[in-house]
């Protein structure tokens, strides 16, 4: 079986998902290639075809030409398109002539911007050229209920290798804090992710004083980089620490009391799943996949209610017993529902059934 994955993204969750899935399928005996940006990382045994594309909704004819050449040259049995731009260009090219899988990784019409209405109309139309739509959470499924598709989406969530994200004990926590230069006794909220509009760290940094009003020494650690980094730095907000980007995130989870996820939209946040597997309580806005991952509770906050979000973080920083209870519950949910290998196996079964 020959599988071609296509993605325009070279950072954050989408390429991570593509890398894990393509590696799993290659290990299972498939011939796998990934078409995507030049700096995209793929596993040994997976071919990498360079495909460069701008963000949706714009389509450059060169994007169509280059992807057409890749598809013709690789001759896949299945094309798997990831995120909105690959879904747009790939389905315009293939038009149902090959089994086509589309994973939106957050529908383009739930994102902010003037193209939302057009994106919804496009997805209704493009369904005729889509063999299977794979969604990551119940919110993505609910968003398509008015589409009238003949084939409903198949929901398979993201996952993490839970064995690699074991909760830290007291000794590991203190060691991690000292290694990272954090005071062992200071309450720490952690936010992991690209510093971009979608992830909401700028809004959280601007309101961190609300948290410190009740937890005076509370520290917000932002792990990641991106366009908002300089703006956040210019705030000089007391208690806000820009830690930069790193490939070794586990020590930060080990050091954290709370994980804050103020995203405006999501597909299924890897950072949230990592925090859960690490036994860390999470405060998040109720956007794509968050309630699906975390379950019901007052720490899944109405989107845009920044005051309530800050209050929820403050409550957890002050309440060690509740933190421990939520952290243990998160770890259990991660182990039972969001372990990566069963999720990859489920996707692979769907794809193999198409050929």
C-alpha positions as CSV (number, residue, x, y, z in Angstrom):
1,X,0.0,0.0,0.0
2,X,1.3,3.4,-1.0
3,X,0.2,6.4,1.2
4,X,0.9,10.0,0.5
5,X,0.4,12.5,3.3
6,X,0.2,16.2,2.4
7,X,0.5,19.2,4.8
8,X,1.4,22.9,4.4
9,X,2.3,23.2,8.1
10,X,5.8,22.9,9.4
11,X,5.3,23.7,13.1
12,X,3.1,22.8,16.1
13,X,0.6,19.9,16.2
14,X,-0.1,19.1,12.5
15,X,3.4,18.0,11.5
16,X,3.8,16.2,14.8
17,X,0.7,14.2,14.0
18,X,1.8,13.6,10.4
19,X,5.3,12.4,11.5
20,X,3.9,10.0,14.1
21,X,1.3,8.5,11.7
22,X,3.5,8.2,8.7
23,X,6.2,6.5,10.8
24,X,3.7,4.1,12.2
25,X,2.3,3.2,8.8
26,X,5.9,2.7,7.4
27,X,6.7,0.4,10.3
28,X,3.5,-1.6,9.4
29,X,4.8,-2.2,5.8
30,X,3.3,0.6,3.8
31,X,5.3,2.7,1.4
32,X,4.8,6.2,2.8
33,X,5.7,9.7,1.6
34,X,5.0,13.1,3.1
35,X,4.6,16.2,0.9
36,X,5.3,19.3,2.9
37,X,7.7,22.2,3.7
38,X,11.4,21.6,3.3
39,X,12.2,21.7,7.1
40,X,9.4,19.2,7.9
41,X,10.8,16.3,9.9
42,X,9.9,12.7,9.0
43,X,11.1,9.3,10.3
44,X,13.6,7.0,8.6
45,X,11.8,5.0,6.1
46,X,9.4,7.8,5.1
47,X,10.1,9.7,1.9
48,X,9.9,13.5,2.1
49,X,8.8,15.4,-1.0
50,X,9.1,19.2,-0.7
51,X,5.9,21.0,-1.2
52,X,5.6,24.7,-0.3
53,X,2.3,26.5,0.0
54,X,0.9,29.7,1.5
55,X,-1.8,29.7,4.1
56,X,-5.4,29.1,3.0
57,X,-7.6,30.4,1.4
58,X,-5.2,31.6,-1.3
59,X,-4.1,29.1,-4.0
60,X,-1.1,29.8,-6.1
61,X,-1.1,27.8,-9.4
62,X,2.5,26.7,-8.6
63,X,1.1,24.9,-5.5
64,X,-1.2,23.0,-7.7
65,X,1.5,22.2,-10.3
66,X,4.1,21.0,-7.8
67,X,1.7,18.8,-5.8
68,X,0.3,17.4,-9.0
69,X,3.8,16.3,-10.0
70,X,4.4,14.7,-6.5
71,X,1.1,12.8,-6.7
72,X,1.9,11.6,-10.3
73,X,5.4,10.6,-9.4
74,X,4.6,8.8,-6.2
75,X,1.4,7.1,-7.5
76,X,-0.3,6.6,-4.1
77,X,-3.1,4.3,-3.4
78,X,-4.4,6.7,-0.7
79,X,-4.0,10.5,-0.3
80,X,-4.2,11.8,3.2
81,X,-4.6,15.6,3.4
82,X,-3.9,17.4,6.7
83,X,-5.3,20.8,7.6
84,X,-7.2,23.3,5.5
85,X,-4.6,24.3,2.8
86,X,-3.6,20.7,1.9
87,X,-7.3,19.8,2.0
88,X,-8.1,22.6,-0.5
89,X,-5.3,22.0,-3.0
90,X,-5.3,18.2,-2.7
91,X,-9.0,17.8,-3.3
92,X,-9.0,20.3,-6.2
93,X,-6.3,18.0,-7.8
94,X,-7.5,14.5,-6.9
95,X,-11.2,15.1,-7.2
96,X,-12.1,11.7,-5.9
97,X,-10.1,9.7,-8.4
98,X,-8.2,8.2,-5.5
99,X,-9.3,7.3,-2.0
100,X,-8.9,10.6,-0.2
101,X,-8.7,11.1,3.6
102,X,-9.0,14.6,5.0
103,X,-8.1,15.6,8.6
104,X,-9.0,19.2,9.2
105,X,-7.0,19.6,12.5
106,X,-9.6,22.3,13.5
107,X,-12.1,23.3,10.8
108,X,-11.0,26.5,8.9
109,X,-14.5,28.0,9.4
110,X,-14.1,28.1,13.2
111,X,-11.0,30.2,13.0
112,X,-11.2,34.0,13.1
113,X,-11.1,35.9,9.8
114,X,-13.1,37.1,6.9
115,X,-13.0,33.8,5.0
116,X,-15.1,31.8,7.5
117,X,-18.3,31.7,5.4
118,X,-16.4,30.7,2.2
119,X,-14.6,28.0,4.1
120,X,-17.9,26.4,5.3
121,X,-19.3,26.5,1.8
122,X,-16.1,24.9,0.4
123,X,-16.3,22.0,2.9
124,X,-19.8,21.3,1.9
125,X,-18.8,21.2,-1.7
126,X,-15.5,19.3,-1.2
127,X,-17.2,16.4,0.6
128,X,-18.0,14.9,-2.8
129,X,-14.3,14.5,-3.3
130,X,-13.6,13.1,0.2
131,X,-13.7,9.4,0.9
132,X,-13.3,9.8,4.7
133,X,-13.2,12.9,7.0
134,X,-11.2,12.2,10.1
135,X,-12.0,14.5,13.0
136,X,-10.2,14.8,16.3
137,X,-13.0,15.6,18.7
138,X,-16.7,15.8,19.3
139,X,-16.7,19.5,18.6
140,X,-15.4,19.0,15.0
141,X,-18.1,16.4,14.5
142,X,-20.8,18.7,15.8
143,X,-19.6,21.5,13.5
144,X,-20.6,19.4,10.5
145,X,-24.1,18.4,11.5
146,X,-25.8,20.8,9.2
147,X,-23.7,19.7,6.2
148,X,-25.9,16.8,5.1
149,X,-23.0,14.6,4.2
150,X,-23.8,11.1,3.1
151,X,-20.8,9.8,5.1
152,X,-20.5,11.2,8.6
153,X,-17.0,12.0,9.9
154,X,-15.0,9.3,11.7
155,X,-13.7,10.6,15.0
156,X,-10.2,9.6,16.2
157,X,-8.5,11.8,18.7
158,X,-4.8,12.8,18.9
159,X,-2.8,10.9,21.5
160,X,0.6,11.1,23.3
161,X,2.9,8.3,24.4
162,X,1.7,8.3,28.0
163,X,4.7,6.3,29.1
164,X,7.0,9.2,28.2
165,X,5.0,11.7,30.2
166,X,4.8,10.1,33.6
167,X,3.9,12.4,36.5
168,X,6.7,13.8,38.6
169,X,7.1,13.0,42.3
170,X,8.2,15.6,44.8
171,X,11.9,14.9,44.3
172,X,11.6,15.1,40.5
173,X,9.6,18.3,40.8
174,X,12.2,20.0,43.0
175,X,15.0,18.9,40.8
176,X,13.2,20.2,37.7
177,X,12.6,23.6,39.3
178,X,16.2,24.0,40.4
179,X,17.4,22.9,36.9
180,X,15.1,25.5,35.3
181,X,16.0,28.3,37.6
182,X,12.6,28.4,39.3
183,X,12.1,29.0,43.0
184,X,10.9,25.6,44.6
185,X,8.2,27.4,46.6
186,X,6.7,29.8,44.0
187,X,3.3,28.9,42.5
188,X,3.9,28.2,38.8
189,X,1.4,28.2,35.9
190,X,2.7,26.9,32.6
191,X,1.6,27.6,29.1
192,X,3.2,25.6,26.2
193,X,2.7,26.6,22.6
194,X,3.6,28.9,19.8
195,X,3.3,32.6,20.8
196,X,0.6,33.4,18.3
197,X,-2.9,35.0,18.2
198,X,-4.6,31.6,18.2
199,X,-3.0,30.4,21.4
200,X,-3.9,33.5,23.5
201,X,-0.8,33.9,25.6
202,X,-0.7,37.7,25.0
203,X,-4.2,38.1,26.5
204,X,-3.1,35.9,29.5
205,X,0.1,37.9,30.1
206,X,-1.9,41.2,30.0
207,X,-4.2,39.9,32.7
208,X,-1.7,38.1,34.9
209,X,-2.0,40.8,37.4
210,X,-5.5,39.4,38.1
211,X,-3.9,36.2,39.3
212,X,-1.2,37.9,41.3
213,X,-3.9,40.0,43.1
214,X,-4.8,36.8,45.0
215,X,-1.5,34.8,44.6
216,X,1.1,37.6,44.9
217,X,4.2,35.5,43.9
218,X,2.5,33.5,41.1
219,X,4.7,33.0,38.0
220,X,3.5,32.4,34.5
221,X,6.0,30.5,32.3
222,X,5.5,30.7,28.6
223,X,7.3,28.0,26.7
224,X,7.5,28.6,23.0
225,X,8.4,31.3,20.5
226,X,6.5,33.1,17.8
227,X,5.3,36.5,16.5
228,X,3.9,37.6,19.9
229,X,7.2,37.1,21.7
230,X,8.4,40.7,21.5
231,X,5.0,42.1,22.3
232,X,4.8,40.0,25.5
233,X,8.3,40.9,26.4
234,X,7.5,44.6,26.0
235,X,4.7,44.3,28.6
236,X,7.3,43.7,31.3
237,X,4.4,42.1,33.2
238,X,5.4,41.1,36.7
239,X,5.6,37.4,37.1
240,X,5.5,36.5,33.4
241,X,8.6,34.5,32.2
242,X,9.4,33.9,28.5
243,X,11.3,30.6,28.5
244,X,11.7,30.3,24.7
245,X,11.3,27.2,22.7
246,X,12.7,23.8,23.6
247,X,12.5,20.2,22.5
248,X,12.6,19.0,26.2
249,X,9.2,20.1,27.6
250,X,8.8,17.4,30.3
251,X,10.9,19.2,32.9
252,X,8.5,22.2,32.6
253,X,5.5,20.0,33.2
254,X,7.3,18.4,36.1
255,X,7.9,21.9,37.6
256,X,4.4,23.2,37.0
257,X,1.5,23.5,39.4
258,X,-1.1,24.3,36.7
259,X,-1.2,24.3,33.0
260,X,-3.0,27.2,31.3
261,X,-4.4,26.8,27.8
262,X,-6.1,30.1,26.7
263,X,-6.4,29.1,23.0
264,X,-9.1,30.8,20.8
265,X,-9.5,27.6,18.8
266,X,-7.9,24.1,18.6
267,X,-8.2,20.8,17.0
268,X,-6.9,18.5,19.8
269,X,-4.2,20.3,21.7
270,X,-1.0,18.2,22.2
271,X,0.1,20.5,25.0
272,X,-3.1,19.7,26.9
273,X,-2.7,16.0,26.4
274,X,0.9,16.2,27.5
275,X,-0.1,18.1,30.7
276,X,-2.8,15.5,31.4
277,X,-0.4,12.6,31.0
278,X,2.1,14.4,33.3
279,X,-0.6,14.6,36.0
280,X,-0.9,18.4,35.8
281,X,-4.3,20.1,36.2
282,X,-5.4,22.2,33.2
283,X,-7.4,25.4,32.9
284,X,-8.6,25.9,29.3
285,X,-11.2,27.8,27.3
286,X,-14.0,25.6,26.0
287,X,-12.8,25.4,22.4
288,X,-12.2,22.5,20.1
289,X,-11.4,19.3,22.0
290,X,-10.8,20.8,25.4
291,X,-13.9,19.5,27.1
292,X,-13.5,16.3,25.2
293,X,-10.1,15.9,26.6
294,X,-10.6,17.3,30.2
295,X,-14.2,16.3,30.8
296,X,-16.8,18.6,32.5
297,X,-15.7,20.9,35.3
298,X,-15.4,24.6,36.2
299,X,-11.8,24.7,34.9
300,X,-13.1,24.5,31.3
301,X,-14.1,28.1,30.9
302,X,-16.5,29.9,28.5
303,X,-14.4,31.2,25.6
304,X,-13.4,34.8,25.9
305,X,-14.1,35.1,29.6
306,X,-10.6,36.1,30.6
307,X,-11.5,37.2,34.1
308,X,-13.0,33.8,34.9
309,X,-10.0,32.1,33.3
310,X,-7.6,34.0,35.6
311,X,-9.8,33.3,38.6
312,X,-9.8,29.5,37.8
313,X,-6.0,29.6,37.6
314,X,-5.8,31.5,40.9
315,X,-8.1,29.0,42.6
316,X,-5.9,26.0,41.6
317,X,-2.7,27.8,42.6
318,X,-4.2,28.3,46.1
319,X,-5.7,24.8,46.5
320,X,-3.2,22.0,46.6
321,X,-5.8,19.3,47.3
322,X,-7.9,20.2,44.2
323,X,-4.7,20.3,42.1
324,X,-3.7,16.8,43.2
325,X,-7.2,15.5,42.5
326,X,-7.5,17.1,39.0
327,X,-3.9,16.0,38.1
328,X,-4.6,12.4,39.0
329,X,-7.9,12.5,37.1
330,X,-6.1,13.9,34.1
331,X,-3.5,11.2,34.2
332,X,-6.1,8.5,34.3
333,X,-8.0,10.0,31.3
334,X,-4.8,10.3,29.3
335,X,-3.9,6.7,29.9
336,X,-7.3,5.3,29.2
337,X,-8.4,7.5,26.3
338,X,-5.5,9.4,24.8
339,X,-2.6,6.9,24.5
340,X,-1.0,7.5,21.1
341,X,-0.6,3.9,19.8
342,X,-4.2,2.9,19.9
343,X,-5.2,6.1,18.1
344,X,-2.6,5.5,15.3
345,X,-3.8,1.9,15.0
346,X,-7.4,3.1,14.6
347,X,-6.4,5.6,11.8
348,X,-4.4,2.9,10.0
349,X,-7.4,0.5,10.0
350,X,-9.5,3.2,8.4
351,X,-7.0,3.9,5.7
352,X,-6.3,0.2,5.0
353,X,-10.0,-0.4,4.6
354,X,-10.1,2.1,1.7
355,X,-7.7,0.0,-0.5
